[in-house]
């Protein structure tokens, strides 16, 4: 697979010296699809690559058993890569979708035990009366994406497992994560697909009108499947290509601002990607997956109170509080690394976290020591999943490296 044409710049904050790093010294020597197949359970908006996590875990948590923490776990990339590298991995996320995906990567599974459990799901479904799976009582927009046959099976999984996501066994949570991963996505021209929906993006829940019009234009037919067969196929595909790792990780559903309540640890490395400034609404862009987890309305999703819709002042306060709380569980040997892209609101307004940091850095006992800048030239926009070209786009991801300022801590 062709890699992104990129150039990594490294800025030393104390010397203000900038160097261009050769590709073979960075994560860019690998494609975005590099890594264990467990990373591919489900796509996620604004996810970073396993190679990125691998690079920084190896550099800043080099010893076996080092503690690695991700406080905004997303799809669980940091946690899984830390497990693979034999670290002690911990993660937390307030988003139920992220929690399910990350928890699915907190341990390894045997194919036979998961297939056996999927079979039990199917038997339970076959015993369920159709009257309990009334499609007239759900959001009718769902019928744009799914055939009645698929929708009835999905409704069963939603009611029996999705809405109970907090209380599932490890095996059931893994199957639920696999289901979310194939919930929607593209079709081949023949109409074949590993996914359960009409042709659409596999990482964004696209609008009803867009999907409806696209299907009409291309004469697409909604799939009618035994979705348990598709789940089994995906389980086999993932687990046959994944390695089994004995070590397990810990995952919590919770707020990163309250991190000390979840784990009694001193991390060697905190590697995470906080929400970007008011650019991604994670629940809206994943509303079909959130529906599967019991969040049926916008109000349900709003009540989660995710930290992804701040204005600039709220965002500054949020990040100050977050970094202050993270600093409290760290020591002089800890490193905190944040992956945050620049946000361009218009031609004249461009928010960089470095500028935001400079506004409140005097209020923390952390010091920014390095910034990596990754200018990604894309021939296709990241949001383009329907097969049409959109010209070139540039995304700027920045990786901010912090250490604790011990002298400053002593005077607080």
Buried (B, 14 or more C-beta within 10 A) or exposed (E): EEEBEBBBBBBEBEEEEEEEBEBEEBBBEBEBEBBBBBBBBBBBBBBBBBBBBBBBBEEBBEEEEBBBBBBBBBBBBBBBBBBBBBBBBBBBBBBBBBBBBBBBBBBBBEBEEBBEBBEEBBEEBEEBEEEEBEBEEBEEBBBBBBBEBBBBBBBBBBBBBBBBBEEBEEBBBBBBBBBBBBBBBBBEEEEEBBBBBBBBBBBBBBEBEEBBEBBEEEEBEBBEBEBBEBBBEBBEBBBEEBEEBEBEBBBBBBBBBEBEEBBEBEBBBBBBBBBBBBBBBBBBBBBBBBBBBBBBEEEBBEEBEBBBBBEBEEBBEBBBBBBBBBBEBBEEEBBBBBBBBBBBEEEEEEBBBBEBBEEBBEEBBBBBBBBBBBBBEBEBBBBBBBEEEEEEBEBBBBBBBBBBBEEEBEEE
